[in-house]
Amino acid sequence: MALSADAPSDEFPFELEAVRQIETIEFAPVTVLVGDNGTGKSTIVEALAIVAEFNAEGGGRNLRFATRSTHSALHEHLVPRWKKRPAWGWFLRAETFYGMASHIARDNELGEVFPDLHEESHGESFLDLAHERFQQPGFYVLDEPEAALSMQGQMILARLVSGSTTAGAQFVIATHSPFLMAYPQAAIYDLTATGIERTAFDDLSAVALWRRFLDDPVVYYERLLGDD
């Protein structure tokens, strides 16, 4: 994946260093994008999904809906380098999941092939959709799936990812979850204000922060809040 030569350099999101260095990402069967808010994780996975011809607010190539156009122009300047263009895939994002579920519920034809995603909790419906759509080889883009999932739910998702990649699927996941960051053999890329760096799980700053917190939550909060 590369930026086209005519990509602007002085407007969002092209001024982000991670976007400028997007060509350094080498996609593995599971690629995990990690980073603080505002570093470009969701912007990049959103653009990847659109380039793969998935709906910008979540869905596949045939499920189309829009509530509000908020995606960036990055996809217009991405040059994909597919070894083999995927015939199937899905873009699953927690942020717009409710809108997608509502669109499916309003469409009688879609309602016949999808579970009723409003009849369960956010996490349960999220996993039901993953069970329905992730069972075959394809390209799957997930934007912060942990927002909908408990730890147990993330464990179920990891098993789904494992089964799908064994069958030949490829996943790109933007996440703040240390559990998902630790997925075995995943290629982990740490996005910061200075760019993108492939990083080992144990070297991630997010992992170090969580470890310090879990070692002693009370002391951590005392130091964090001080006299407040």
Steps between C-alpha positions, in 0.01 A plus 500: 500500500640839402395864472452636151739769383222760492403456866486839675739555789347790690149381586340227710584215509803536277692708751498206744841333504343155517309570180816630332676173593216264410719325242716361783215270612553142386168323539501157665210254544420709810623861510434708811516879506563649845528859612360786701187689398561718196798312359308373196402138579132530415569732209732244342276195552200696373689590181615139456140383528380749239782406262387138541154626391332453837244746630665793681279464810538124523383207293612322189484573130127439471379651826479875441367767734602844621401704803757779479805526276799546731772297328812672378631525145789262575347216299510720189881509523577142605657270244423138596746223423294184522672165455150374430201730524262352761164384371336532842541710811346728757562826682391477864519817705353551845439872447237455227368155589163633622437674168584183309272290721216750450549495121484120498187500717320741263581297189271197470732315264804553724294397802459156344876435478628680813424437868297770676789706633278716721359207696822439694761704682757692296767238563276201432375643171858596407611139549193361323587706194863385520384137512280564196753688287853392603481130423668500159821626340495873439621839618362621833554847643413558867498842663527484881284186539574496875262796540215248472660202670580377848819306559305179440362647179848588381605141565214378279603747231861378517382142439298621199805681364711187546254280314465748215873561454560125495258491207692779324340822630688821578417744781597859569403611851525845659481459874572630850461149647818334633328164455455556125847656472641172632344286226762232413724580203317827430695777332467789748548859384522780755368830365630815665540869422832415337376222273464121487729242653465123505521415868503189719211461743724533806643828367166677450449802725132408539598159637747658744228736627251218554759292682584786736132557566414134563800456729339741749183682386456687831849650497470577128183700558650678799789616284273586211244704692727644767306736725195522271 
